Amino acid sequence: MQTANMAQRNLSGTVTFSFGRNWQDFLARYMTPDREDIAIRSLTDFLERQDLRGLSFLDIGCGSGLFSLAAVRLGAQKIVSMDVDPFSYDCAQGLRQTVGSPSSWQIICGSILDNNCVSRIEPANIVYAWGSLHHTGNMWQAIRNTCNLVAPGGFLYLGIYNKMEGRDGSQYWLRIKKLYNRCPTGGKRLLEVAYVLRHQVLPNLIRLKHPFASWRNYHQARGMNPWIDVRDWLGGFPYEFASIDEVFRFCSREMGLHLVNLRAADNIGVNEFLFRK
């Protein structure tokens, strides 16, 4: 299929970065009630609903488990968190313990590309796959499997990296990510500092702003931490991407979903989609 093949190129490479270890650092150093509240608001704002009472919530690529925790706070009747990284599994288990290990919250260590694993998961009213499926190495199949886990009348909240051409476009960052994963620890730290200098400090100095002006309220978007996200961005491999049109056509024409909300990125960041089945 042409649509599915457009971004699937140059995926081979070494993976030395663990999202889960990065999220463990986030929970240990930066997790606060304020960040939890922000994560909750980001869900309710985009879903355009005040709570999740009576609904099931499936978190695919749950990472830290923060948004599964948000679903608990919002009253979801059943929560399933899924991640292929065992360290992310441990992160979610740790957050589950902070709310009394409710039986309504299940955590699975598995891949969305594993048909045996996927077949054991019940379709959910809200399926949340933000920033995860483009790291599977087979993004379109991952999206297909995810769409199939949306219950009739349910919603898919999907976040996929935007495809951009040009000097600092998607292909450039694919090369950087491959380089980062090939580097020893010291090389990784140097690339992180170089990234921050080029994309954070220097642009602000040119505008006569504080070097870290845009980081002061960084957590207000989704409750994240900028340094954690820098590592997540540079280390996140496999790395795939798609335009808004490509994701829309795939999910609507091939999977039969209807777009009800969209937040478009104007850079190589994440386009956010809300589809209804």
N, C-alpha and C positions, 0 to 999 in steps of 0.2 A: 504494500500500500504506500503510495507516494507521500501522503501526509505523515505517516509514522516514520518514514525513513529520512525526512528532511533534516532532523536534528541528530540522528543517530550516526555520528561519524567521529572518528578519532577518539573512541572511548577506551581503547586499551591503555594501560598504564598501571603503575604501582600505587596502591592505597596504603598509606602509613598513618592516616589521620583517623581518630575515633571521635565521632560526634558525641558518643556517650561519655567519654572521659572529659570532653569539653563541657558537657552539661553538668557533670559532677562538680566541676570547678565552679560553674555558675551557681548551683544550689548551695555549695559550701560557703561562697564568698558574697553573693549578691542577692540571694532570695530574701525578700521582705514582704510583709503584708501589703505594702503599697504596690509592689510589682504584681502581686496576685490580683489586686483590685483592677489594675490596668489591663491585665490579660482578660479578666471578666468583661470589662467594658468593650474591649476590642471584639469579643465574640458577640455581645448583645448588639453593638452598633451595626456590624456588618450583616448579622442575621436578621436585624430589625425586629427583635423580640426581647422581652424583658426577662424571661426565664426559660428553662428547658424542662419544666415540670411535665411528667408523664411521657417524656420522650427518651429514646435511646440515643447514645452518643458513641461513635466509633472514631478513635484517634489513631490514624495510620501514620507511622513514623513519629511516635509521640515525643521523642527527644527527652527533655527534662521531665515530662509529665505535667508541666504547668497548665496546659490547656485542658487536660483531663481533670485536673484538680478544679479548674474553673467550671467545668461541666458539673462536677459534684456540688460546688457552691451554688450553681444555678438550678439545682434540684432535678437533674436528669435522673430518670428512673433506672437506667442501666448504662454503665460506662465500660467500654472495652478499649484498652490502650495496647497498641501493637508497635513493636520496633525490632529490627533485625540485630541491633547492637546490644549485646548483653549488659553493657554499662548503662545504656539508656533504660533497659529493663529494670536495673537496680535503682536508677533515679526515680522512676515511676513508683516502684515498690516503696521507696523511702517516703515519697509524698503521700502515698496511700496510708502509710502508717500514721502520718501526722493527723489524719482525720478519722482514726480509729479502725482502719482496715475494713471498710464497709464491704459486705458481700455483694453489693450492687456494682462494685468496681473490680473488673477482671483485667489482668495484665498478661500479655502474650509476648514471648520472644519468638519472632518469626518474620518471614518476608512476604510482602504483598505479591511477590512473583512465585511463591510456593503454592501451587494449586491445592495441595493437600491441606495446608494450613488455612488458606482462604476458604476452602469448602466447609470448614468447621465454624466459621464466623457467621452469625445471623445478620441479615441486612438491618441497617439502623436508620432511624429517622433523620439524624444529623451525622454525616460523615465528614470528618475534618482531616484534610491532607494538605497541610500548609508547609511548603518548602521541603518536602520529603521525596516525592515521586521522581523528581528530576535527578536524584542521587542514586537511583536503583541500578542504572546501567541499561535499562530497557523501559524508558519512561512511558511510551505509548501503551505498552502492555500493562504497566503498572496502573495507568489511568483507566484502562479498560476494566481491569480487575476491581479497581476501586469503585467505578460507576456501577458495577454489578452488585456492590454491597450497599447501595442506597435503596431503602425500602420504598415501595410505591407511595407517592406523595411526599417523600422525604427530600432532603437537601444535601448537596455536595458543596462544601466550602473548600475550594481548591486554590493553592498558591503555586505558581510555576514561574521559573525564571524567564524573563523577557528576552527575546532574540533581537540582537542589534548587530548591524554591520559596521564596518569602519575600523579605525585605528585602535580604539579601546573597546571594540565590540566583543561579542560572545566568543569568537574563535581566539582572540587574544587572551581572554581570561581562561579558556581551556588550556592553553599552553602554560600560563602562569600556575595553574592548579597542578598540572603534571610536574612542573619544576618543583613546587613546594613539597609535593609528596615524595619526590626523589631526594630531597635535602635531609641531612642529619638535623638534630634538634637545634644546633646553633644556627644553621642556615635558615631554618624555619623562623627563628626569632628575628633574624636580620630582614627577611622578607616582610615580616609583620611590621617592623619599624619603618621600612621603606614605604610600605603601603600607607601607613598612617601619615608619614611626612608628605607624601605626594597627594593623597586624596583628602586629607583632613587639615593638617597644619598649614601647608603652603597656600592653598586656596583662601583660607581665612586670613592669613597675613597679608596677602595681596589685597583683600577687601578691607584691610585695617581693622580686623576683628580679632578677638581673643583666639589663639591657636586652636583651642578646643571648644569654641563657642557652640557648635552644633551638637556636641556631646553632652552638654549640660542637662538637656531635657530628653536625651536619647531614649531613656526608658519609658517615656510617655506614650510611645507608639504601641508597643506590644509587651512592655515589661522587661525587655531584654537589656543586656549590658554591651556596650560598644566593643570592648576588647574581646569578649566571648564571640561576638559576631564577626570580628575581623578574622579570628582563627577559623571560625565556621565557614566563612566565605573563601578564604585562601585554601583551606584544607579539603573543602567539600568536593569530593570526587568519588565516583563518576559524576560528570556534570553535563546535563542536557538543558535544552531551552527551546522555546517555541513562541511564535507571535500570538497576539490575542486572537487573530483570525484563525490560526491553526488549531488552537485549543477550542475555540467556539465551534468550528466546523466538526471537529472530531466528537466533541461531547454532545452536540445537538443532532448532527446528521447520522452519526454512526451509533451513538449510545442513546439517542432519544430523549435527552435532557433539555430543559428550557432555561435559558439564562434569565435570572431575575435581579442580579446585582453584579457590579463590576467596579473594581478599583484598579485603574491602569497605571503602570509605572512609566516614567518618561526616561528611564535609563535601563541598565541591565539588571535591575532589581526584580522583585516578584510582582507579577500581575495576579490579582485576587479575583476569583470568580465565585459566584453563588449560583448553582444550578438546581433546578427542581425536577424531580422525576415524575 
